[in-house]
Amino acid sequence: MRHEEVDLEAIDRLKEVQRISGKISLYLSEIAKHEKKLNSALADQQLLRGQLEPIESRLGQGQIITRKLELDSKVAEDKIQKNRKQLDQATQATEFSGLKEQLARFDEEKAAVDESLIMVLEKIDELRTQEGDLNQRIAQAEEQLDEIRTEVTANTHDYRNELESLHKPLQQARVITDDELLEEFDRLFPSLGATVVVTLDGSTCGGCHLNVSSQVGEKVQAGKEVVICPSCARFLS
């Protein structure tokens, strides 16, 4: 860049570009901060909902198993009742003995089914307790999410209005600013923010806070050319 060919008012115009760009950057940062808070609350709520899905799936499986075990228990009970009738009608010792053994097996079979049924029902109760607790936490998370969404909407409303009002002034400021200065500004702004153009405080750069040579300071004081800090490449004014 041939700085000596750039009139000094160009730095003032660049300062205006920096001022507006800095405000836009600040508003965007504030909006992003609030949206991050909202996204975090949304992620927490979705995480809780994700924990609910396997519980509901296991409850469904438990109910299927419960119905099967209840049916098996009924079948076993029917066998027992039928066996007992046959036992009452038995007339021979061998027949009585055989039916007695068969009845014992049916009793064991039903006892095993009933024991499994009790275990499944206890697990279902445990899962329903977990489901209830989780649903309560989800309800609280959703309530908190609604509050945060309302807060974020309110807090970012003014920022968005300010952003909208700054787009046109920024374009106007850029149109009248030297293209070479703008190119350098656009290169530096993402890393330096609103400190691309800084003042020289005595012999200290207002950006990197390092001392510049007396020759650089004299050029800034003379105000006859655009001066760059030799340490950080910021514009000095």
MODELLER restraints for C-alpha pairs under 7 A, 6 or more apart:
rsr = mdl.restraints
at = mdl.atoms
rsr.add(forms.Gaussian(group=physical.xy_distance, feature=features.Distance(at['CA:1:A'], at['CA:180:A']), mean=6.56, stdev=0.5))
rsr.add(forms.Gaussian(group=physical.xy_distance, feature=features.Distance(at['CA:3:A'], at['CA:225:A']), mean=6.41, stdev=0.5))
rsr.add(forms.Gaussian(group=physical.xy_distance, feature=features.Distance(at['CA:3:A'], at['CA:226:A']), mean=5.31, stdev=0.5))
rsr.add(forms.Gaussian(group=physical.xy_distance, feature=features.Distance(at['CA:4:A'], at['CA:225:A']), mean=5.21, stdev=0.5))
rsr.add(forms.Gaussian(group=physical.xy_distance, feature=features.Distance(at['CA:4:A'], at['CA:226:A']), mean=6.56, stdev=0.5))
rsr.add(forms.Gaussian(group=physical.xy_distance, feature=features.Distance(at['CA:6:A'], at['CA:226:A']), mean=6.97, stdev=0.5))
rsr.add(forms.Gaussian(group=physical.xy_distance, feature=features.Distance(at['CA:8:A'], at['CA:224:A']), mean=6.92, stdev=0.5))
rsr.add(forms.Gaussian(group=physical.xy_distance, feature=features.Distance(at['CA:8:A'], at['CA:225:A']), mean=6.35, stdev=0.5))
rsr.add(forms.Gaussian(group=physical.xy_distance, feature=features.Distance(at['CA:8:A'], at['CA:226:A']), mean=6.62, stdev=0.5))
rsr.add(forms.Gaussian(group=physical.xy_distance, feature=features.Distance(at['CA:10:A'], at['CA:177:A']), mean=6.04, stdev=0.5))
rsr.add(forms.Gaussian(group=physical.xy_distance, feature=features.Distance(at['CA:10:A'], at['CA:178:A']), mean=6.23, stdev=0.5))
rsr.add(forms.Gaussian(group=physical.xy_distance, feature=features.Distance(at['CA:13:A'], at['CA:173:A']), mean=6.75, stdev=0.5))
rsr.add(forms.Gaussian(group=physical.xy_distance, feature=features.Distance(at['CA:13:A'], at['CA:177:A']), mean=5.67, stdev=0.5))
rsr.add(forms.Gaussian(group=physical.xy_distance, feature=features.Distance(at['CA:14:A'], at['CA:177:A']), mean=6.11, stdev=0.5))
rsr.add(forms.Gaussian(group=physical.xy_distance, feature=features.Distance(at['CA:15:A'], at['CA:197:A']), mean=6.46, stdev=0.5))
rsr.add(forms.Gaussian(group=physical.xy_distance, feature=features.Distance(at['CA:16:A'], at['CA:173:A']), mean=6.62, stdev=0.5))
rsr.add(forms.Gaussian(group=physical.xy_distance, feature=features.Distance(at['CA:17:A'], at['CA:170:A']), mean=6.22, stdev=0.5))
rsr.add(forms.Gaussian(group=physical.xy_distance, feature=features.Distance(at['CA:17:A'], at['CA:173:A']), mean=5.67, stdev=0.5))
rsr.add(forms.Gaussian(group=physical.xy_distance, feature=features.Distance(at['CA:17:A'], at['CA:174:A']), mean=6.25, stdev=0.5))
rsr.add(forms.Gaussian(group=physical.xy_distance, feature=features.Distance(at['CA:18:A'], at['CA:194:A']), mean=5.71, stdev=0.5))
rsr.add(forms.Gaussian(group=physical.xy_distance, feature=features.Distance(at['CA:19:A'], at['CA:194:A']), mean=6.85, stdev=0.5))
rsr.add(forms.Gaussian(group=physical.xy_distance, feature=features.Distance(at['CA:20:A'], at['CA:166:A']), mean=6.91, stdev=0.5))
rsr.add(forms.Gaussian(group=physical.xy_distance, feature=features.Distance(at['CA:20:A'], at['CA:170:A']), mean=6.11, stdev=0.5))
rsr.add(forms.Gaussian(group=physical.xy_distance, feature=features.Distance(at['CA:22:A'], at['CA:193:A']), mean=6.64, stdev=0.5))
rsr.add(forms.Gaussian(group=physical.xy_distance, feature=features.Distance(at['CA:22:A'], at['CA:194:A']), mean=4.97, stdev=0.5))
rsr.add(forms.Gaussian(group=physical.xy_distance, feature=features.Distance(at['CA:24:A'], at['CA:163:A']), mean=6.04, stdev=0.5))
rsr.add(forms.Gaussian(group=physical.xy_distance, feature=features.Distance(at['CA:27:A'], at['CA:159:A']), mean=5.60, stdev=0.5))
rsr.add(forms.Gaussian(group=physical.xy_distance, feature=features.Distance(at['CA:27:A'], at['CA:163:A']), mean=6.98, stdev=0.5))
rsr.add(forms.Gaussian(group=physical.xy_distance, feature=features.Distance(at['CA:31:A'], at['CA:156:A']), mean=5.74, stdev=0.5))
rsr.add(forms.Gaussian(group=physical.xy_distance, feature=features.Distance(at['CA:34:A'], at['CA:152:A']), mean=5.71, stdev=0.5))
rsr.add(forms.Gaussian(group=physical.xy_distance, feature=features.Distance(at['CA:35:A'], at['CA:152:A']), mean=6.92, stdev=0.5))
rsr.add(forms.Gaussian(group=physical.xy_distance, feature=features.Distance(at['CA:38:A'], at['CA:148:A']), mean=6.15, stdev=0.5))
rsr.add(forms.Gaussian(group=physical.xy_distance, feature=features.Distance(at['CA:38:A'], at['CA:149:A']), mean=6.26, stdev=0.5))
rsr.add(forms.Gaussian(group=physical.xy_distance, feature=features.Distance(at['CA:41:A'], at['CA:145:A']), mean=5.79, stdev=0.5))
rsr.add(forms.Gaussian(group=physical.xy_distance, feature=features.Distance(at['CA:42:A'], at['CA:145:A']), mean=6.52, stdev=0.5))
rsr.add(forms.Gaussian(group=physical.xy_distance, feature=features.Distance(at['CA:45:A'], at['CA:138:A']), mean=6.35, stdev=0.5))
rsr.add(forms.Gaussian(group=physical.xy_distance, feature=features.Distance(at['CA:45:A'], at['CA:141:A']), mean=5.62, stdev=0.5))
rsr.add(forms.Gaussian(group=physical.xy_distance, feature=features.Distance(at['CA:45:A'], at['CA:142:A']), mean=6.58, stdev=0.5))
rsr.add(forms.Gaussian(group=physical.xy_distance, feature=features.Distance(at['CA:48:A'], at['CA:138:A']), mean=6.18, stdev=0.5))
rsr.add(forms.Gaussian(group=physical.xy_distance, feature=features.Distance(at['CA:49:A'], at['CA:138:A']), mean=6.94, stdev=0.5))
rsr.add(forms.Gaussian(group=physical.xy_distance, feature=features.Distance(at['CA:52:A'], at['CA:131:A']), mean=6.74, stdev=0.5))
rsr.add(forms.Gaussian(group=physical.xy_distance, feature=features.Distance(at['CA:52:A'], at['CA:134:A']), mean=6.84, stdev=0.5))
rsr.add(forms.Gaussian(group=physical.xy_distance, feature=features.Distance(at['CA:55:A'], at['CA:127:A']), mean=6.50, stdev=0.5))
rsr.add(forms.Gaussian(group=physical.xy_distance, feature=features.Distance(at['CA:55:A'], at['CA:131:A']), mean=6.68, stdev=0.5))
rsr.add(forms.Gaussian(group=physical.xy_distance, feature=features.Distance(at['CA:59:A'], at['CA:124:A']), mean=6.22, stdev=0.5))
rsr.add(forms.Gaussian(group=physical.xy_distance, feature=features.Distance(at['CA:59:A'], at['CA:127:A']), mean=6.75, stdev=0.5))
rsr.add(forms.Gaussian(group=physical.xy_distance, feature=features.Distance(at['CA:62:A'], at['CA:120:A']), mean=6.55, stdev=0.5))
rsr.add(forms.Gaussian(group=physical.xy_distance, feature=features.Distance(at['CA:62:A'], at['CA:124:A']), mean=6.41, stdev=0.5))
rsr.add(forms.Gaussian(group=physical.xy_distance, feature=features.Distance(at['CA:66:A'], at['CA:117:A']), mean=6.28, stdev=0.5))
rsr.add(forms.Gaussian(group=physical.xy_distance, feature=features.Distance(at['CA:66:A'], at['CA:120:A']), mean=6.76, stdev=0.5))
rsr.add(forms.Gaussian(group=physical.xy_distance, feature=features.Distance(at['CA:69:A'], at['CA:113:A']), mean=6.26, stdev=0.5))
rsr.add(forms.Gaussian(group=physical.xy_distance, feature=features.Distance(at['CA:69:A'], at['CA:117:A']), mean=5.94, stdev=0.5))
rsr.add(forms.Gaussian(group=physical.xy_distance, feature=features.Distance(at['CA:72:A'], at['CA:113:A']), mean=6.94, stdev=0.5))
rsr.add(forms.Gaussian(group=physical.xy_distance, feature=features.Distance(at['CA:73:A'], at['CA:110:A']), mean=5.64, stdev=0.5))
rsr.add(forms.Gaussian(group=physical.xy_distance, feature=features.Distance(at['CA:73:A'], at['CA:113:A']), mean=5.98, stdev=0.5))
rsr.add(forms.Gaussian(group=physical.xy_distance, feature=features.Distance(at['CA:73:A'], at['CA:114:A']), mean=6.50, stdev=0.5))
rsr.add(forms.Gaussian(group=physical.xy_distance, feature=features.Distance(at['CA:76:A'], at['CA:106:A']), mean=6.28, stdev=0.5))
rsr.add(forms.Gaussian(group=physical.xy_distance, feature=features.Distance(at['CA:76:A'], at['CA:109:A']), mean=6.89, stdev=0.5))
rsr.add(forms.Gaussian(group=physical.xy_distance, feature=features.Distance(at['CA:76:A'], at['CA:110:A']), mean=5.39, stdev=0.5))
rsr.add(forms.Gaussian(group=physical.xy_distance, feature=features.Distance(at['CA:77:A'], at['CA:110:A']), mean=6.84, stdev=0.5))
rsr.add(forms.Gaussian(group=physical.xy_distance, feature=features.Distance(at['CA:79:A'], at['CA:106:A']), mean=6.87, stdev=0.5))
rsr.add(forms.Gaussian(group=physical.xy_distance, feature=features.Distance(at['CA:80:A'], at['CA:103:A']), mean=6.12, stdev=0.5))
rsr.add(forms.Gaussian(group=physical.xy_distance, feature=features.Distance(at['CA:80:A'], at['CA:106:A']), mean=5.99, stdev=0.5))
rsr.add(forms.Gaussian(group=physical.xy_distance, feature=features.Distance(at['CA:80:A'], at['CA:107:A']), mean=6.95, stdev=0.5))
rsr.add(forms.Gaussian(group=physical.xy_distance, feature=features.Distance(at['CA:83:A'], at['CA:99:A']), mean=6.68, stdev=0.5))
rsr.add(forms.Gaussian(group=physical.xy_distance, feature=features.Distance(at['CA:83:A'], at['CA:103:A']), mean=6.17, stdev=0.5))
rsr.add(forms.Gaussian(group=physical.xy_distance, feature=features.Distance(at['CA:87:A'], at['CA:96:A']), mean=6.03, stdev=0.5))
rsr.add(forms.Gaussian(group=physical.xy_distance, feature=features.Distance(at['CA:87:A'], at['CA:99:A']), mean=5.97, stdev=0.5))
rsr.add(forms.Gaussian(group=physical.xy_distance, feature=features.Distance(at['CA:90:A'], at['CA:96:A']), mean=5.53, stdev=0.5))
rsr.add(forms.Gaussian(group=physical.xy_distance, feature=features.Distance(at['CA:185:A'], at['CA:196:A']), mean=6.55, stdev=0.5))
rsr.add(forms.Gaussian(group=physical.xy_distance, feature=features.Distance(at['CA:188:A'], at['CA:196:A']), mean=6.53, stdev=0.5))
rsr.add(forms.Gaussian(group=physical.xy_distance, feature=features.Distance(at['CA:189:A'], at['CA:196:A']), mean=6.34, stdev=0.5))
rsr.add(forms.Gaussian(group=physical.xy_distance, feature=features.Distance(at['CA:195:A'], at['CA:207:A']), mean=6.27, stdev=0.5))
rsr.add(forms.Gaussian(group=physical.xy_distance, feature=features.Distance(at['CA:196:A'], at['CA:234:A']), mean=5.15, stdev=0.5))
rsr.add(forms.Gaussian(group=physical.xy_distance, feature=features.Distance(at['CA:196:A'], at['CA:235:A']), mean=6.16, stdev=0.5))
rsr.add(forms.Gaussian(group=physical.xy_distance, feature=features.Distance(at['CA:197:A'], at['CA:234:A']), mean=5.89, stdev=0.5))
rsr.add(forms.Gaussian(group=physical.xy_distance, feature=features.Distance(at['CA:197:A'], at['CA:235:A']), mean=4.59, stdev=0.5))
rsr.add(forms.Gaussian(group=physical.xy_distance, feature=features.Distance(at['CA:197:A'], at['CA:236:A']), mean=6.00, stdev=0.5))
rsr.add(forms.Gaussian(group=physical.xy_distance, feature=features.Distance(at['CA:198:A'], at['CA:206:A']), mean=5.31, stdev=0.5))
rsr.add(forms.Gaussian(group=physical.xy_distance, feature=features.Distance(at['CA:198:A'], at['CA:207:A']), mean=6.02, stdev=0.5))
rsr.add(forms.Gaussian(group=physical.xy_distance, feature=features.Distance(at['CA:198:A'], at['CA:234:A']), mean=6.92, stdev=0.5))
rsr.add(forms.Gaussian(group=physical.xy_distance, feature=features.Distance(at['CA:198:A'], at['CA:235:A']), mean=6.17, stdev=0.5))
rsr.add(forms.Gaussian(group=physical.xy_distance, feature=features.Distance(at['CA:198:A'], at['CA:236:A']), mean=5.28, stdev=0.5))
rsr.add(forms.Gaussian(group=physical.xy_distance, feature=features.Distance(at['CA:198:A'], at['CA:237:A']), mean=6.13, stdev=0.5))
rsr.add(forms.Gaussian(group=physical.xy_distance, feature=features.Distance(at['CA:199:A'], at['CA:205:A']), mean=6.75, stdev=0.5))
rsr.add(forms.Gaussian(group=physical.xy_distance, feature=features.Distance(at['CA:199:A'], at['CA:206:A']), mean=5.32, stdev=0.5))
rsr.add(forms.Gaussian(group=physical.xy_distance, feature=features.Distance(at['CA:199:A'], at['CA:236:A']), mean=5.46, stdev=0.5))
rsr.add(forms.Gaussian(group=physical.xy_distance, feature=features.Distance(at['CA:199:A'], at['CA:237:A']), mean=4.78, stdev=0.5))
rsr.add(forms.Gaussian(group=physical.xy_distance, feature=features.Distance(at['CA:200:A'], at['CA:206:A']), mean=5.63, stdev=0.5))
rsr.add(forms.Gaussian(group=physical.xy_distance, feature=features.Distance(at['CA:200:A'], at['CA:236:A']), mean=6.03, stdev=0.5))
rsr.add(forms.Gaussian(group=physical.xy_distance, feature=features.Distance(at['CA:200:A'], at['CA:237:A']), mean=6.19, stdev=0.5))
rsr.add(forms.Gaussian(group=physical.xy_distance, feature=features.Distance(at['CA:203:A'], at['CA:211:A']), mean=5.28, stdev=0.5))
rsr.add(forms.Gaussian(group=physical.xy_distance, feature=features.Distance(at['CA:203:A'], at['CA:212:A']), mean=5.54, stdev=0.5))
rsr.add(forms.Gaussian(group=physical.xy_distance, feature=features.Distance(at['CA:203:A'], at['CA:217:A']), mean=6.09, stdev=0.5))
rsr.add(forms.Gaussian(group=physical.xy_distance, feature=features.Distance(at['CA:204:A'], at['CA:210:A']), mean=5.42, stdev=0.5))
rsr.add(forms.Gaussian(group=physical.xy_distance, feature=features.Distance(at['CA:204:A'], at['CA:211:A']), mean=4.35, stdev=0.5))
rsr.add(forms.Gaussian(group=physical.xy_distance, feature=features.Distance(at['CA:204:A'], at['CA:212:A']), mean=6.17, stdev=0.5))
rsr.add(forms.Gaussian(group=physical.xy_distance, feature=features.Distance(at['CA:205:A'], at['CA:211:A']), mean=6.22, stdev=0.5))
rsr.add(forms.Gaussian(group=physical.xy_distance, feature=features.Distance(at['CA:205:A'], at['CA:212:A']), mean=6.87, stdev=0.5))
rsr.add(forms.Gaussian(group=physical.xy_distance, feature=features.Distance(at['CA:205:A'], at['CA:229:A']), mean=6.98, stdev=0.5))
rsr.add(forms.Gaussian(group=physical.xy_distance, feature=features.Distance(at['CA:208:A'], at['CA:232:A']), mean=6.25, stdev=0.5))
rsr.add(forms.Gaussian(group=physical.xy_distance, feature=features.Distance(at['CA:219:A'], at['CA:227:A']), mean=6.92, stdev=0.5))
rsr.add(forms.Gaussian(group=physical.xy_distance, feature=features.Distance(at['CA:220:A'], at['CA:227:A']), mean=6.28, stdev=0.5))
rsr.add(forms.Gaussian(group=physical.xy_distance, feature=features.Distance(at['CA:220:A'], at['CA:236:A']), mean=6.89, stdev=0.5))
rsr.add(forms.Gaussian(group=physical.xy_distance, feature=features.Distance(at['CA:220:A'], at['CA:237:A']), mean=6.23, stdev=0.5))
rsr.add(forms.Gaussian(group=physical.xy_distance, feature=features.Distance(at['CA:227:A'], at['CA:235:A']), mean=6.00, stdev=0.5))
rsr.add(forms.Gaussian(group=physical.xy_distance, feature=features.Distance(at['CA:227:A'], at['CA:236:A']), mean=5.53, stdev=0.5))
rsr.add(forms.Gaussian(group=physical.xy_distance, feature=features.Distance(at['CA:228:A'], at['CA:234:A']), mean=5.56, stdev=0.5))
rsr.add(forms.Gaussian(group=physical.xy_distance, feature=features.Distance(at['CA:228:A'], at['CA:235:A']), mean=4.68, stdev=0.5))
rsr.add(forms.Gaussian(group=physical.xy_distance, feature=features.Distance(at['CA:228:A'], at['CA:236:A']), mean=5.73, stdev=0.5))
rsr.add(forms.Gaussian(group=physical.xy_distance, feature=features.Distance(at['CA:229:A'], at['CA:235:A']), mean=6.32, stdev=0.5))
rsr.add(forms.Gaussian(group=physical.xy_distance, feature=features.Distance(at['CA:229:A'], at['CA:236:A']), mean=6.34, stdev=0.5))
